[in-house]
Amino acid sequence: MLIPVRCFTCGSLIGDKYEEFVKRVKEGEDPGKALDKIGVKRYCCRRILLSNVNVIDSTIPYFEVLAERHSEFESEQL
């Protein structure tokens, strides 16, 4: 899922804070404290950052295999 530029509920800017949040959490900081330090105080904004699941890395291999099969199918038909 892509991080929205603005919060769905309040319209506050949150898209620019995601990378900093992920960096801090990977360094071992508590996610709640990381959000506090970044300046995300509202619970509607916090839920968007906390509940994000980055699935693009796990789905790309399926699209690559699908593209390979598609090209194989096209070459067999010629």
ZAMARGU-4260 file (C-alpha; in steps of 0.2 Angstrom, whole numbers, plus 5000, padded with zeros to 4 digits):
<rodrens>
0) 5000/5000/5000 | 5006/5017/4996 | 5006/5030/5010 | 4994/5044/5006 | 5000/5062/5005
5) 4986/5067/5017 | 4977/5059/5031 | 4960/5052/5026 | 4951/5059/5041 | 4959/5076/5045
10) 4969/5081/5030 | 4985/5083/5039 | 5001/5080/5029 | 5008/5063/5033 | 5016/5056/5017
15) 5033/5065/5020 | 5034/5057/5038 | 5034/5039/5033 | 5052/5036/5028 | 5058/5044/5044
20) 5046/5033/5054 | 5052/5017/5046 | 5070/5022/5048 | 5067/5025/5067 | 5058/5009/5069
25) 5071/4999/5060 | 5084/5006/5072 | 5074/4999/5087 | 5064/5014/5093 | 5047/5011/5099
30) 5034/5015/5086 | 5023/5026/5097 | 5038/5036/5103 | 5045/5038/5085 | 5028/5045/5080
35) 5028/5057/5094 | 5046/5063/5089 | 5041/5065/5071 | 5026/5076/5076 | 5012/5064/5072
40) 5000/5067/5087 | 4982/5063/5080 | 4977/5045/5081 | 4969/5046/5064 | 4986/5050/5056
45) 4995/5038/5068 | 4984/5023/5062 | 4988/5026/5044 | 5007/5025/5047 | 5006/5011/5060
50) 4994/5000/5049 | 5003/5001/5033 | 5009/4985/5025 | 5022/4986/5012 | 5017/4972/5000
55) 5025/4978/4984 | 5041/4968/4987 | 5032/4952/4990 | 5020/4954/4974 | 5033/4959/4961
60) 5040/4941/4959 | 5022/4936/4954 | 5021/4949/4940 | 5038/4945/4934 | 5033/4926/4932
65) 5017/4931/4924 | 5026/4942/4911 | 5038/4928/4907 | 5024/4916/4905 | 5015/4928/4894
70) 5030/4930/4883 | 5033/4911/4882 | 5014/4909/4877 | 5016/4923/4863 | 5032/4914/4856
75) 5023/4897/4855 | 5009/4905/4845 | 5021/4912/4832
</rodrens>
